[in-house]
């Protein structure tokens, strides 16, 4: 655990942070002294509440900025608004994503619209945001991009084929950027199934995960947030895909 001032003066943008994994990541950075930008595409009231709570609880600057990253102009605008407000950017956490549960054996269910929506948010949006952030991150003493991906990008599993494909793309994007755009550091956190509001009614999947995972449970947002912090803290780590899955990829 770090001190309350560990990330003082660091500007952190966390996409998709009005709830779930992103909310917990934003909270942990605020708790450790960072200036935090909370973002979502549509949950404005929830996002504003998160930002207000972080400011009130930890006394650090925190604001909410609405942007749908699947729109490249809005993605670029989110970075520009962050830099305009705070004068720079030190850490980008690409957490925003989208999926829907579809049987991998039912290709008709995976419509073109669903496929495009999955890639528009998960891949194109993340790419546009990251590309816009890199020039500003290069001005930081330790610029970081941490992208929340999934073990579905490493194994033939996941909520849909399109989702798994999109997360595989993000894992590879991470290592490609790490190779070419240092000293900015690029890492990914690849969790297994996580208990979030999005997956709250996926009882069968949580039960199945608990039955086969060596650690006997799904991941929590806190598990993911601590992995993000670990990657940002280690200044000689780049190009890593940090698997946080309770060991499920050891048995699948």
Secondary structure, DSSP 8 states (H G I E B T S, - for coil): ---TTTTTT-EEEESS-SSHHHHHHHHHHHHTT-EEEEEESS-HHHHHHHHHHHHHHH-S-EEEEE--TTSHHHHHHHHHHHHHHHS--SEEEE---------TT-TTTS-HHHHHHHHIIIIIIHHHHHHHHHHHHTTSTT-EEEEE--GGGTSS-SS-HHHHHHHHHHHHHHHHHHHHSTTSEEEEEEESSEESGGGTT-HHHHHHHHHHSTT-S-EEHHHHHHHHHHHHH-TT--S-EEEESTTGGGT-
